[in-house]
Amino acid sequence: MRSDPPTVSLLMPNRNNGGILDKTLSKLAENTSYPHFELIVVDDGSTDSSRQILRRWRDSGRFRSLTVIEAEHRGVQASLNRAAAVASGELLAQMDGDATLETPGWLERMVGFLTSDPLVGVVTPAVIHGSGHVHAYGVNVICPEGLHDGSTTLIEPAGARTGHWLVDHPRMRAVPPPAEPTEVDASIGCCMLFRRELYDEAGGFDEAYAPVWFEDVDMSLTARRLGTKVFLLGDVRVLHQSYLADDSPSLARRAARRLPQRVKDAVVRVSGANRPSPETVARLRGHYEHWRQKWGFDLLNPDMDEIFRLYGGTEVLWRYDDDMRAAGRRIATANGRQRPASAFSPPR
């Protein structure tokens, strides 16, 4: 059994996150004490202040190893693949430019869990929206309800869903993340750690999902198809702050940021600002169809009989197999919470 810690490459695509990027990198530098990591940021054709910020950070020496690649806009998946092409780590972590790591020592915790057992394929933290609502405690995929972030509840009836965004997100204060490691179907890409071997065997991130969405769920479910498991570590916290990404100097936008969260929530409900545009909906429909062609089942309204036919006996169906669930519980119990959760407190 090896005694030296594995090397880790953090892969961060970035596009127009100028309003939050300094905070993202500051938190990462502050809370990452793991000694053997490199950070590779691919700027995906940003038109805001992102590139100036990234160059400043590269030249500052705050990170022992920070590579900045300035690329034309091709999407998150192409950026991740470009970063992976120059990565030297034995482990890879998908990151987001608008998501801040809030837990000191987060990488030690995630690496320790990933390397504790060869059955562990992907590790993901609890992801909280900047509003204080839960974004995802892992992702549910293989269930009659179809794709939905862990902890959310469907607005539409199961079997008749039209969009994965039509869910209710509870507040973290009402639904805190599990204190102990928990097995989940899949991960979102704000922060997910996995072995280089998985990336290579999967053939990289699927660029058919360009420019955004679903490459993370696709990669982590691939880990299950290949015989490994996905775990949520609720004592590692990420704050997803996409609402701060826009660095527009408009007075209205700056004023809106200072509003109490309850007022922001009310404005969003009344205005429907959280509804995707028609163009976005059309893109999502294309992604849903690509998923169906690739995986053989509908992402929103799955035919469970067909999934059992296609993936019976594999970790894809772990939650329906007594032995697989028992193996997951053994791993979780052996690697329970190793230290208190951070003092992270989401907005009220």
N, C-alpha and C positions, 0 to 999 in steps of 0.2 A: 504494500500500500504506500503510495507516494506521500512524502511529507511536505514538499514544497507546494505552495498554492498555485493553481493554474492561472495563466495570463488571460485577461479579459479585454475584449474590444467593445467599446460603447459606440453604437452606430446611431447617429442623430441626423435625420433629414430635417431641413429647415426651409420654410418658405414664408416670407413676410410675417415673421414673429418679432419684429423690431421692438414692439412695446413691452415684451416680456423676456426677451432673450438674455439681457443682462442678469435678470433675477434668476432665470433658469440656470445659467452657468455659475452664478455666485453660489446658489444653493448646492449645486453639484460639487463645486470645489470645497465648500464648507463641510459637507456631509459625507464625502467619499474619502475614507481613510485606507481603503484597500491598496496595498502597495504595488500591485502588478496589473495596471490597467492603462489603456490608451483611449483617447476620445477622438473619433473621426466624425466631423460634421460636413455634410454635403449640402451646400446651399443650392436649392432647386429654383434658380432663376428669380430670386427675390427682387422686388422693385422698391422696397422700403429701405430702412437703415440697417438691415441685417448684416450685409457684407462688411460694412464699416465696423460694426460691433464685433463680428467674428475675427476680423483682422486684428483689432485691438486686443482681443483676448489671446489670440495666437501669439502676438508679440509680447504679451505681458509676462509670460513664464509662469502663470498661476497653475497651469497643468504641466506635469512632467512631460507628457506627450499629447499634443493637440495638433491634428491635421485638419486643415480647412480646404475643401475642394469646392470651387465655384463652377457650377454647371448650368447648362440650359435647362429650362423647365421641362421635365418629363414625368414628374410624379414621385410620390413617396417610394414606391416599389423600386423604381430605377435608382433613386438616391441610396436606398438601403443596399442594393446590389453593388453599386459603385463603391460604397464604403467598405462592404465586405470584401471586395476584390483587392483592397490594399491592407485589410486587417491582418494582424499577426496573432491574434488571441486564440487560445484553445476554446474559449467560451465567447459567445456573442450576446450582446444585449441590444434590443431595439429600444430606442428612446424617442421622445418627442421634444421639439424645441419650445413648446408652450406648457410643459409639465415639470413641476419642481419636485425634487426629491426632498422630503421633509424629515426623514429618519436618519440620524447619525449612524454610521456603520452599516447602512443598508446593503452595500455590496458584499461585505463579509457574510451577512446573514443569508443572502440569496445564493451566493456561491457555495456556502457551507451546506445548504439544503440540497442544491442541485447535485453536488458531488457526493452526497451521503449514501446514495444508492443508485446503481445503474438503471433502475426502473424509472427514475425521475428524469423526465425529458425537458420540461419547461417549468419555470417558476415565475409567478407574477405577484405584484403587491396589490394592496387595496388602493383604488383610484377614486379620488373625491373631486367633484367639480368645485371650482372657485366659489360657487354659490353656497357651498356647504351641503349640497345634495350628493348622494352617492352616484358616482359614474358607473363603476363596475367592481364587484367582488368576483373576479373571474367572469366567464361567459358561458351561458347555457346554450347548447346547440342541439344535442341529441335527446329530444324530449318532444312530446306531442305539441307543446306550445311553440316550438321552433326557436329561432335565434332571439335571445334577449340577454342583456347584461345581468350578471348576478346581483340580486337584491331588488331588481325592478319588477313591476307587475304590469301585465298586459292591459291596454285600454280596449283593444279589439278582441273579439272572441277567438279562442284557439281554433284553428282549422279554417278561419276566414280572414286572416291577417293580410294587410296590404302594405305595411311599412314597418321596418324594425324600430323606427324612432317613436312609434306610437305606444309608449310605455310611461308609467309613472316612476319617478326616481325619488325615493324617500330621503329625508335628511339623515346624515350620518349620526346625529345626536339621537335620533329615534331608532336607527338600525345600525349599530356599530359593527365593524368588521369582526369576524371570528377571532378569538384570542389565540387559537391553536391552528396549525396548518390544516388546510381543507382541500380535498381533491375537487377539481372542477373540470368541466369539459375542455375549456380553451381559455385563452388570454387575449386581452387587448394590448395594443402596441405602445401605449404610453411608457411602459417599462416591462419588458419580458426578457428573461435570460434563458439561454439554451446552448447546447453544444454545437461546435462547428460542424461536427459530423451530420447533425440533423439538417443544417443549411445545405451542405453539399449533397446529401441524399435527396433532398427535396428539389434540388436544381435551382436554389435561390428563391427569392420572393417572386410571386407570380405577378408579372407586369400587366397581365390582362385586366387586373383590377385598377389600373391607372385612371386618374391620378391619385385617388385616395380610397381607403376603406377595404376591409376584409382580408388583406394580405396577412394580417396578424392572426386572425382566427384560422385562416387557411393553413398557416405554418404550424400553429400549435395543435390543430387537429391532425395534421400530418404526423406530428410526433406520436400521437395516439395510434394512428394507422400503422406506424412502424414499430409499435409495441412498447411505448413508454407512456408515462403519466404526466399530468399537469396539476400543479399545486398552487393555491393561493396562500400567501403569507400575510395575514391580516395585521401583523405587527410592523410591517413596512408600509409606509404611507406615501402616496404621490398626490399632489394637488394639481389638477388639470385646469389651467387658467387661460383657455383659448380666448376668452372675452377681453383679455388684456393684450392680445397679440398685435392688434392694430395700433401703430404709433402715430396715427393721425393727430394733428395738433388742434383739431376743431374744439371750440369751447363747449359745444353740446356734448361731445363724447367725453371730454374731461369731467364735465359736471355730472354726467350719468354715472361715471365710475365712483363718485363720492356719495351716491345715494345709498341709504340703508338697503340691505339685501331684501328685506320684505317688500320694499317699494319696487325694486328691480323685478322681483318675482311677479308682482301684480301687473307691472307693465308688460312683461313677456306674455302672461296669460291673456291679457286683453288684446294686445297687438298681434299675437300669433307670431312673434319674432323668432320663435324656436322652430317654426315650420320650414322645411326645406323648400327651395324655389322649384318651379316646374322643371328647370334644367337639371337641378340636382336629383329630383325624383326620376327623371328619365335616365340619368346615369346609373342610379341605384337599380333600376329595373334591369339594365344591362348587366350589372354585377350579379344580381340574383340569378339571371339566366346563365351566366358563365359558371356560377357555382353549381347550378343544376346539371349542366353538361359535364362538369369535371367530377363532381362527387356522386351524381346519380340520384339526388333527392332535392326537394324544394327546401330552401333555407328557412322560409317563414312558416310553411304549412307542410311539414314533412310527413311522408308515408312511412310510419314506423315499421311496417311489415317489410317494405322494400329495404330500409336501412338494415334490418336484421338479416335479410338475404344477402346484402352486399358486404356487410362488415361483421357478421356473426363470428364470435370467437376472438375478436380483436379488442384492443383497449378502447376503440371508439365507443363500444357498448359497455364500458366498465361498470356503469351504475346499475346495469341489469344482470350482473354476474356476481354471485356471492364471493367467489374466490378472488376476483379482481378487487372488489370493494375491501375485502379483508386485507389484501396486500397493501392497499393504499392506507388503511387505518394503521397498519404496523409501521409503515414509513412515517406517517404523521406523528404517531406516538413516540417513536424513537428520536424524532427531531422536533419536539414541541418547542413552545416559546422559550428562547434561550436568554432573553433579557426583556425588560419592560418596554412597551411601546413608547415611542417618542411623545413629547408633550404637545404634539401637533393639535391645534384647535382650529377647525374650519370656521369660516365666517358665520355669524349669527343671522 
